[in-house]
Amino acid sequence: MRKLKVDTFLLLILGAAVLAMLVPATGQAAGAVNVVTKIAIFGLFFGYGARLSLAEAWAGLRHWRLHLLILSITFVLFPLIAVGVLVLPDGLLGPSLALGFAYLCLVPSTVQSSITFTSIAGGNVAGAMVSATASNLLGVVITPLLAVLILPTAGGMSISLDSFVAVLLQLLLPFILGQLSRPFTASFMDRNGKRVKQLDQFVIALVVYGAFSDFFATGAWRSVTIRELLVMSVLCLILLAAMLWFTWWLSGVLRFNRQDRIAIMFCGTKKSLATGVPMASVLFAGQAVGLIVLPLMVFHQAQLMACTVIAQRLASTADSR
């Protein structure tokens, strides 16, 4: 059971959601939370840019077949699944949960956990590092663009081009500024990596609090049934299991070696809570953001639990050879 423990990041996220349920921000407090959240998101993506070394990323791009497959799974195959989700029967999921499940399919891969699980399982760590980083870098532009192209069909909860521009200004602009600041900030980021990561987690928790606070304050939670939540959770588990199997099978058919197959499976199936939640708060401004990001939160915890077991299993089979 120790292998299946809930990570502290998710506990922080769940704590923020519970706090929003018990003490939602209303009136002037809600306005203040909204302003602080926007500033915090700007700082979050500035930090992402300041920490990313493009020199290291470009150095690993030589294994183009590996990266092309992982990025195709993330930004082509998953979005095609999102299109299928949006044509599910109306009674299966409510509009917000259906939109959230489709949005889950558009989010880029994680970085840290993809690399960590690849390392534990004995996979291609360098390849995982480049692909996961490229996924997040490209996702700042590709995810909102896909959202504009795909999600307007979701129960009237449309995303406009204005939302795409807002993402560019609130997420891509600070990321670029962070990159430009690297000559002055890179050493500080390297020395204080752990503290910066903790700050990132608190910022994301703040975003979650703001999203769920509005969700509970407006009474939007009354529109969701227990049955819809259960169906959503089951669909998340089915999606995760199917993609874990498919990425492992496909990489074998394409004759990748064992190390590359491990990287493809772990990088290709991950969805980033750290990137997805702040981006959703911008894309879905004025909508039930708390409910929309709920499928992503469920999928995130499920992927951590499943990949922990799989990585340990792959490591043990490698050791026995």
Disulfide bonds with the S-S distance in Angstrom:
none
